[in-house]
Amino acid sequence: MGIPGNERADAAATAAHIEGESDITLPTPKEIYAVINEKSKLKWQKQWLEVPQSNFLRCNCHQLPAKCEMYHKDRRADKIITRLRLGKNGIKTNLINTGAIIDIDCFNCDEGVAEHPWHYFFECDAFIFEREELRATCIKHGIIADPYHLIFPPKDAQGEVYQAILNYVKATGYWEKI
């Protein structure tokens, strides 16, 4: 003699076992992970679309990359590439939103323009020689030297382009700023 609730539950379980298999199919772990990954991507894409259009990367990339990965063996170098890809770096206009910097004029040249990633990589007169080396690497791989292709180069050229970016950052004295 048992507890009435348990007796009924046992009877139902026995009946289900005797009647055969259920029509209910459970998803496999692979299917569950696929749903979780898709929902995560949608959530991040929604947040990405809320990033201001003035963001350096947002201007040139309308979708987040599919995977996060290590770009360089050196942690500091990987951090620089990741910060450039995300548009969250130490270049002055990216610090203005935090209140860390008030004067955003480029102190490397006399053009009187804001120091922003576009200016730093493509316009600043102080870095003409260093920029040519970076452009030569892009040309070697048939890459257009624009923000998107510089930050998201093709897989086959990624190592060399990222190394050229890191060389540029070191040569221009921004290694500790980004």
C-alpha positions in Angstrom: 0.0 0.0 0.0 1.5 3.3 -1.1 0.7 6.9 -1.4 -2.3 7.5 -3.6 -0.6 10.2 -5.8 2.4 7.9 -6.3 0.1 5.0 -7.1 -1.6 6.9 -9.9 1.7 8.1 -11.3 3.1 4.6 -11.3 0.0 3.3 -13.0 0.3 6.0 -15.7 4.0 5.2 -16.2 3.3 1.5 -16.5 0.4 2.1 -19.0 2.7 4.3 -21.1 5.4 1.7 -21.0 3.0 -1.1 -22.0 1.3 0.8 -24.8 4.6 1.4 -26.6 6.6 4.3 -27.8 5.5 7.9 -27.5 5.0 10.2 -30.5 7.1 12.8 -28.7 10.6 13.2 -30.1 13.1 15.2 -28.1 15.6 17.4 -30.0 19.2 16.3 -30.1 21.9 18.3 -28.3 23.1 19.5 -31.7 19.6 20.8 -32.6 19.4 22.6 -29.2 22.8 24.2 -29.6 21.8 25.4 -33.1 18.7 27.1 -31.7 20.7 28.7 -28.9 23.4 29.9 -31.3 20.8 31.4 -33.7 19.0 33.2 -30.9 22.3 34.5 -29.6 23.3 35.8 -33.1 19.9 37.5 -33.4 20.4 39.2 -30.0 23.9 40.4 -30.9 22.8 41.6 -34.3 20.0 43.6 -32.7 22.5 45.2 -30.3 24.9 45.8 -33.2 22.3 47.7 -35.1 21.8 49.9 -32.1 25.5 51.0 -32.2 25.7 54.6 -33.5 26.2 55.0 -37.3 29.2 57.2 -36.5 31.1 54.2 -35.1 34.2 53.5 -37.4 33.4 49.9 -37.9 29.6 50.4 -38.0 30.0 52.7 -41.0 31.7 50.0 -43.0 30.3 46.7 -41.6 26.6 46.0 -41.4 26.8 42.5 -39.9 28.8 41.1 -37.1 31.4 38.5 -38.0 30.2 34.9 -37.7 32.8 33.8 -35.2 35.2 35.3 -32.7 38.7 34.0 -33.0 42.2 34.7 -32.1 44.0 36.8 -34.7 47.5 36.7 -33.3 49.5 34.6 -30.8 50.6 37.7 -28.8 47.7 38.7 -26.5 48.5 42.4 -26.8 48.5 42.2 -30.6 45.2 40.2 -30.6 43.7 42.8 -28.3 44.6 45.6 -30.7 43.1 43.8 -33.7 40.0 43.0 -31.7 39.6 46.7 -30.5 40.1 48.0 -34.1 37.5 45.5 -35.3 35.0 46.6 -32.6 35.7 50.3 -33.0 36.5 50.4 -29.2 40.1 51.7 -29.1 42.3 54.5 -27.8 42.0 56.8 -30.8 40.6 60.1 -29.5 37.2 60.2 -31.0 36.5 56.8 -29.6 37.3 58.2 -26.1 35.2 61.3 -26.4 32.0 59.4 -25.6 33.5 58.4 -22.2 34.5 61.9 -21.3 38.2 60.9 -21.1 39.2 63.3 -23.9 37.8 66.7 -24.7 40.2 68.0 -27.4 39.9 65.6 -30.3 42.2 67.3 -32.8 45.0 65.1 -34.2 48.2 66.1 -32.4 50.3 64.3 -35.1 49.6 66.6 -38.0 48.7 70.3 -38.5 45.5 69.7 -40.5 43.3 70.6 -37.6 41.0 67.6 -38.1 39.7 65.2 -35.5 41.8 62.2 -34.7 39.6 59.3 -35.7 40.4 55.9 -37.1 39.8 57.0 -40.7 42.2 59.9 -40.3 44.8 57.8 -38.4 44.9 55.0 -41.0 44.2 56.9 -44.3 44.9 60.6 -44.0 47.3 61.8 -41.3 50.3 63.4 -43.0 52.6 62.3 -40.1 52.3 58.6 -41.1 52.8 58.8 -44.9 55.8 56.4 -44.9 54.2 53.9 -42.5 50.9 54.0 -44.5 52.7 53.1 -47.7 53.9 49.8 -46.2 50.4 49.0 -45.1 49.0 49.8 -48.5 51.7 47.7 -50.2 50.6 44.7 -48.2 47.0 45.3 -49.2 47.9 45.7 -52.9 50.0 42.5 -52.7 46.9 40.6 -51.7 44.5 42.4 -54.0 42.7 44.1 -51.1 41.1 47.5 -51.4 42.6 49.7 -48.7 39.4 50.8 -47.1 38.3 50.3 -43.4 36.2 47.2 -44.0 38.8 45.3 -46.1 41.6 46.4 -43.8 39.8 45.2 -40.7 38.1 42.2 -42.3 40.6 40.9 -44.9 40.1 37.6 -46.7 41.1 34.5 -44.7 44.0 33.7 -47.0 45.5 37.2 -46.4 44.4 37.8 -42.9 47.7 36.9 -41.1 49.8 39.2 -43.3 47.3 42.1 -43.3 46.9 41.9 -39.5 50.7 41.8 -39.1 51.0 44.9 -41.4 48.4 46.7 -39.3 50.3 45.8 -36.1 53.5 47.0 -37.7 51.8 50.3 -38.6 50.4 50.7 -35.1 53.9 50.1 -33.6 55.7 52.4 -36.1 53.2 55.2 -35.4 53.6 55.0 -31.7 50.0 53.8 -31.0 50.9 50.4 -29.6 50.0 51.4 -26.1 47.2 53.8 -27.1 44.9 51.3 -28.8 
